[in-house]
Amino acid sequence: MELETIAERLGDAVLEIVTEGTKDPFLVVEASRIREVMALCRDDSSLAFDLLVSITGADYPPREVKKKAKKGEPAPESEVVPGRFELVYHLLSTKTGGRLVLKVRLPHEDAPSCDSISEVHPAAEWHEREAFDLLGIRFFGHPDLRRILCCEDWVGHPLRKDYVFPKEFHGISAE
């Protein structure tokens, strides 16, 4: 099924359809509606994306994208890409074999957050815990949001671009 068709089913929750310049085409969806989007993707028989394969988080410091000018026109101004943090959801339909990539962009702030989709896909619990632990993204409605890889008393989130690795931890050298 083509992304445009899926976007029609998801309605105004879809902010952007990206098909060019990427290996895996994707839809950018409204962060506040991710739980609703995931439920629709799973429950709508024409979509049937019933398997959550993964959730990945990324930290993109503020960045500008330079737009290309059309021939004979002045160069357009560059634009700042919205959202420092991004969550990437990979879904699979076990019925059709179709694959879907959804992205959610979160604002440039120290404590980014998004709704948990663990009620829709229980497998999301561990993926969301990993994104919380390593990037500091909070998931509202998560049943057990705590660190999964780092010690409970670890300071900071190691996959953030602005993270400074400590020289020692509990008196033990980390260098």
C-alpha positions in Angstrom: 0.0 0.0 0.0 1.4 3.4 -0.9 2.1 6.1 1.7 -0.4 8.5 0.2 -3.2 5.9 0.7 -2.1 5.3 4.3 -1.9 9.1 4.9 -5.5 9.4 3.7 -6.6 6.8 6.3 -4.7 8.6 9.1 -6.1 12.0 8.1 -4.8 15.2 9.6 -2.5 13.4 12.0 0.0 13.1 9.1 2.2 16.2 8.9 4.4 15.2 6.1 5.0 12.4 3.5 8.6 11.8 2.6 9.3 9.6 -0.3 12.3 11.2 -2.0 15.9 11.3 -0.9 15.5 8.5 1.6 16.0 4.7 1.6 12.9 4.1 3.6 9.9 6.4 2.8 8.1 7.6 5.9 5.2 9.6 7.3 5.8 12.3 9.9 2.8 12.2 12.4 1.6 14.6 15.1 3.3 13.6 18.4 0.1 14.2 20.4 -1.8 11.7 18.3 0.8 8.8 18.1 -1.3 6.5 20.3 -4.4 7.0 18.1 -2.3 6.6 14.9 -0.8 3.3 16.1 -4.2 1.9 17.1 -5.6 2.8 13.7 -2.6 1.3 11.9 -3.1 -1.9 13.9 -6.9 -2.1 13.9 -7.9 -0.8 10.4 -8.3 -4.0 8.3 -7.0 -2.2 5.2 -3.8 -1.3 7.0 -3.3 -4.2 9.4 0.1 -3.1 10.7 -0.1 -5.5 13.7 3.6 -5.9 14.6 5.8 -3.2 16.1 9.3 -4.0 14.9 11.2 -1.2 16.7 11.2 2.2 18.1 14.4 4.2 17.6 15.2 7.6 19.0 17.6 10.2 17.6 19.0 13.5 18.8 19.5 16.1 16.1 20.9 19.4 17.3 19.3 22.5 15.7 20.1 22.3 12.0 19.3 24.2 8.9 18.4 22.7 5.6 19.3 24.6 2.5 16.7 24.5 -0.1 17.6 24.2 -3.8 16.8 27.1 -6.1 14.9 26.4 -9.3 16.7 27.5 -12.4 16.6 31.2 -12.9 15.2 31.9 -9.5 17.1 33.4 -6.4 18.2 30.9 -3.8 15.5 30.4 -1.2 16.3 31.0 2.5 17.3 27.9 4.5 14.9 26.7 7.1 15.5 25.2 10.6 14.3 21.7 10.9 11.6 21.4 13.6 12.3 19.1 16.5 15.5 18.2 18.1 14.5 14.7 19.0 12.9 12.2 16.7 11.2 8.9 17.4 11.1 6.4 14.5 8.5 3.6 14.6 8.9 0.6 12.3 5.7 -1.4 11.7 5.0 -4.7 9.8 1.8 -6.3 8.7 2.0 -10.0 9.3 -1.1 -10.4 7.0 0.2 -8.5 3.9 4.0 -8.3 4.6 3.7 -4.5 4.2 6.1 -2.3 6.1 5.5 1.2 7.4 7.9 3.8 8.9 6.4 6.6 11.1 8.3 9.5 12.6 7.4 11.8 15.4 9.4 15.0 15.9 9.7 16.4 19.4 10.6 20.0 20.4 14.0 21.4 21.2 13.8 21.1 25.0 15.6 19.4 27.9 12.7 17.1 28.8 11.1 15.9 25.5 8.0 13.8 25.9 5.5 11.7 23.9 2.6 9.4 24.7 3.5 5.8 25.3 2.1 3.3 22.8 2.6 0.4 25.1 -1.2 -0.1 25.5 -1.4 -0.5 21.7 1.8 -2.6 21.3 3.0 -4.1 24.6 6.5 -4.7 23.0 6.9 -0.9 23.0 7.6 -1.0 26.7 11.3 -1.9 26.4 11.9 0.2 23.3 10.5 3.3 25.2 12.5 2.5 28.3 15.7 2.5 26.1 14.8 5.8 24.5 14.1 7.2 28.0 17.4 5.9 29.4 19.7 6.9 26.5 18.0 10.1 25.3 15.8 11.2 28.2 12.5 11.1 26.3 9.6 10.6 28.7 6.6 8.5 27.7 3.4 9.5 29.3 1.3 6.5 30.3 4.2 4.0 30.3 3.6 1.4 33.0 7.3 1.2 34.2 9.4 4.0 32.9 12.9 3.5 34.4 16.4 3.0 33.1 17.1 -0.2 31.3 20.8 -0.1 30.3 22.4 2.5 32.6 22.5 2.3 36.4 19.6 3.9 38.2 21.8 6.6 39.6 23.6 7.4 36.3 23.6 11.1 35.5 22.4 12.2 32.1 21.5 10.4 28.9 24.5 9.1 26.9 23.1 9.3 23.4 22.4 13.0 23.6 24.7 15.1 21.4 25.4 17.4 24.3 26.2 14.6 26.8 29.6 14.8 28.6 30.9 11.4 29.6 32.0 11.3 33.2 35.6 10.7 34.1 34.6 8.4 36.9 31.5 6.6 38.3 31.4 5.7 42.0 35.1 6.3 42.3 35.9 4.0 39.4 37.7 5.5 36.4 35.6 5.6 33.2 38.4 6.7 31.0 
